[in-house]
Amino acid sequence: MEELRKERRREANRKCAQRKRKREQEAFQELEGSVAKLRTEVQLLHEELTRLHKENKELDEENNSIQEEISKMHGMKLSAKFVISSAVDEV
């Protein structure tokens, strides 16, 4: 009778351990899925960051070019005013 109880207990313990291992395996697989998903997200974010850096550089260059053009135009305006002012002074 005692031996039968011990055997039942051992069987119950084996089943319990088996269920625990199964839960742990499922949790591990879920974590692996999360890791894969996060790695993909990191890759996409890295690509977007690279694209945005490139776009920012292009916009900086365009901005500098426009500022140079404005400076040249402003310089021409000042030169024209000086020429007109000099001509008026001579009259």
C-alpha positions in Angstrom: 0.0 0.0 0.0 2.8 2.4 0.9 4.7 1.5 -2.2 1.6 2.3 -4.3 1.3 5.7 -2.7 5.0 6.4 -3.4 4.7 5.3 -7.0 1.6 7.6 -7.5 3.5 10.4 -5.9 6.5 9.9 -8.2 4.2 9.8 -11.2 2.5 13.0 -10.1 5.9 14.7 -9.6 7.1 13.6 -13.1 3.9 15.0 -14.7 4.3 18.2 -12.7 8.0 18.5 -13.8 7.0 17.8 -17.4 4.3 20.5 -17.4 6.8 22.9 -15.8 9.4 22.2 -18.5 6.7 22.7 -21.2 5.8 26.1 -19.7 9.4 27.1 -19.6 9.9 26.0 -23.2 6.9 28.0 -24.3 8.1 31.1 -22.4 11.5 30.7 -24.0 10.0 30.5 -27.5 7.9 33.5 -26.8 11.0 35.4 -25.7 12.9 34.3 -28.8 10.0 35.7 -30.9 10.2 39.0 -29.0 13.9 39.2 -29.6 13.5 38.5 -33.3 10.8 41.2 -33.5 12.9 43.7 -31.6 16.0 43.0 -33.8 13.9 43.7 -36.9 12.6 46.9 -35.4 16.1 48.0 -34.5 17.3 47.3 -38.1 14.4 49.4 -39.5 15.0 52.2 -37.1 18.7 52.2 -38.0 17.8 52.4 -41.7 15.5 55.3 -41.0 18.1 57.1 -39.0 20.6 56.7 -41.8 18.1 58.1 -44.3 17.3 61.0 -42.0 21.0 61.8 -41.5 21.4 61.9 -45.3 18.3 64.0 -45.8 19.5 66.4 -43.1 22.9 66.8 -44.8 21.2 67.5 -48.1 19.0 70.1 -46.5 21.9 71.7 -44.8 23.8 72.0 -48.1 20.7 73.5 -49.8 20.3 75.9 -46.9 23.9 77.0 -47.1 23.6 77.5 -50.9 20.5 79.6 -50.4 22.2 81.7 -47.7 25.1 82.3 -50.0 22.8 83.4 -52.8 21.0 85.8 -50.5 24.3 87.2 -49.3 25.4 87.8 -52.9 22.1 89.4 -53.7 22.3 91.6 -50.6 25.9 92.6 -51.6 24.7 93.6 -55.1 21.9 95.7 -53.5 24.5 97.5 -51.3 26.7 98.0 -54.3 23.9 99.4 -56.3 22.9 101.8 -53.5 26.5 102.9 -53.2 26.7 103.6 -57.0 23.5 105.5 -56.9 24.5 107.4 -53.8 27.9 108.3 -55.4 26.2 109.5 -58.6 23.8 111.7 -56.7 26.7 113.2 -54.7 28.5 114.0 -57.9 25.6 116.0 -59.3 
